[in-house]
Amino acid sequence: MGSALKQTMSNDKGNSNQPYILGHSDHELNRLRAQARFLEPDTRQFLLDAGVKRGMRILDVGSGAGEVAFLAAELVGEAGIVLGTDKAPAAVAAATQAAQNRGFSNIQFLEGNPAEMTFETRFDAVIGRYVLPFQDEPSAMLRGLAKHLDHSGLLIFHEPDWTCVRSFPPAPLYDRACRWISDTTQLSGQSWNFLEKAHTIFVGADLPAPTMRMHTFIAGDFNTREWLIAVGDIVESLLPAMVRLGVATVEEVNIWTFRDRLLQDVTSNRSVIVGRSEIGIWTTIGRDATQKTAASDCEHPDSASL
Ligand SMILES: C[S@@+](CC[C@H](N)C(=O)[O-])C[C@H]1O[C@@H](n2cnc3c(N)ncnc32)[C@H](O)[C@@H]1O
């Protein structure tokens, strides 16, 4: 991008009092990159179906290692721009480095919570993947994000849901691992069961009722391999929180052998695995919403430029 993206923000870089349960270790940033390959077709379809087009200006919320921003940059092309944001400095540094390595000229990453930042420009779309479950007040976050949208701007999220996970015939370790994950996220107050909340969160932010889609992973035998590795990666990232919250012990999980045991568990039983569901949820803000948020922008003491 030619000129630097400038912004101002409040000192509070997040709206959650809970520690972010996944952290930003090298393992977690690598996990996000690997997971992105698995999720890319779903995210791409949600973005396209919602109306992302060439030339758009996109704000990505909670960029992590940057993979959603990179996908958006490909979709908007050289004529568009993408601003990625994350409240974690380690994520911003990793995403910035990856953008340079991949030669993107239409992306920049900034540190902060974009719901509380101001920009001189407005965006055609605000997008995010796997970020709303981590917010104490997701409707408040959406309200803060909607103020960055132009008239008829799009608010598009891709979030997870774990309520459908199961195996048949039962693969006991798979079922146990999914329970560990669900219990850990529930106990931390950052539940990954987004389906039951999605609609309420959007309308609770005074946004038009959203369009929703759900894709669910399902496969048998060796076709489950990539998903099971992803489950192993999630268990590893959540392990400190799992232990802290008393969900599982280090010995029980035994992360060094966990992935092998999981693969063995599923393949030896020839189980069919139902995995995580991917929820696409989006809405277009109307004229009223734009006017309302434009007024609150004017009251903000800070100024910014893009
Ligand atoms: C599970 S990761 C997902 C990363 C990326 N969207 C992806 O799908 O690969 C969630 C990221 O959102 C960031 N995050 C959570 N809440 C945030 C907030 N309020 N403002 C900015 N970033 C936030 C976290 O620091 C983390 O890097």
The ligand as a MOL file (V3000), in Angstrom:
LIG
                    3D

  0  0  0     0  0            999 V3000
M  V30 BEGIN CTAB
M  V30 COUNTS 27 29 0 0 0
M  V30 BEGIN ATOM
M  V30 1 C -8.4500 -17.7640 16.6930 0
M  V30 2 S -7.4750 -16.4500 16.1270 0 CHG=1
M  V30 3 C -8.0480 -16.3040 14.4470 0
M  V30 4 C -7.0710 -15.6040 13.5440 0
M  V30 5 C -7.5080 -15.4500 12.0800 0
M  V30 6 N -8.7320 -14.6580 11.9720 0
M  V30 7 C -7.6860 -16.7860 11.4170 0
M  V30 8 O -8.8330 -17.2070 11.1910 0
M  V30 9 O -6.6710 -17.4210 11.1030 0 CHG=-1
M  V30 10 C -8.2290 -15.0170 16.8710 0
M  V30 11 C -7.3700 -13.7550 16.8210 0
M  V30 12 O -8.2130 -12.6380 17.1450 0
M  V30 13 C -7.4790 -11.7510 17.9610 0
M  V30 14 N -8.4740 -10.9460 18.7110 0
M  V30 15 C -9.3860 -11.4110 19.5980 0
M  V30 16 N -10.1450 -10.3900 20.0300 0
M  V30 17 C -9.7180 -9.2720 19.4040 0
M  V30 18 C -10.1210 -7.9060 19.4310 0
M  V30 19 N -11.1200 -7.4900 20.2000 0
M  V30 20 N -9.4550 -7.0250 18.6530 0
M  V30 21 C -8.4310 -7.4280 17.8590 0
M  V30 22 N -8.0090 -8.7100 17.7960 0
M  V30 23 C -8.6510 -9.6180 18.5500 0
M  V30 24 C -6.6110 -12.6440 18.8230 0
M  V30 25 O -5.4920 -11.9390 19.3340 0
M  V30 26 C -6.2310 -13.7410 17.8120 0
M  V30 27 O -5.0190 -13.4540 17.1700 0
M  V30 END ATOM
M  V30 BEGIN BOND
M  V30 1 1 1 2
M  V30 2 1 2 3
M  V30 3 1 2 10
M  V30 4 1 3 4
M  V30 5 1 4 5
M  V30 6 1 5 6
M  V30 7 1 5 7
M  V30 8 2 7 8
M  V30 9 1 7 9
M  V30 10 1 10 11
M  V30 11 1 11 12
M  V30 12 1 11 26
M  V30 13 1 12 13
M  V30 14 1 13 14
M  V30 15 1 13 24
M  V30 16 1 14 15
M  V30 17 1 14 23
M  V30 18 2 15 16
M  V30 19 1 16 17
M  V30 20 1 17 18
M  V30 21 2 17 23
M  V30 22 1 18 19
M  V30 23 2 18 20
M  V30 24 1 20 21
M  V30 25 2 21 22
M  V30 26 1 22 23
M  V30 27 1 24 25
M  V30 28 1 24 26
M  V30 29 1 26 27
M  V30 END BOND
M  V30 END CTAB
M  END
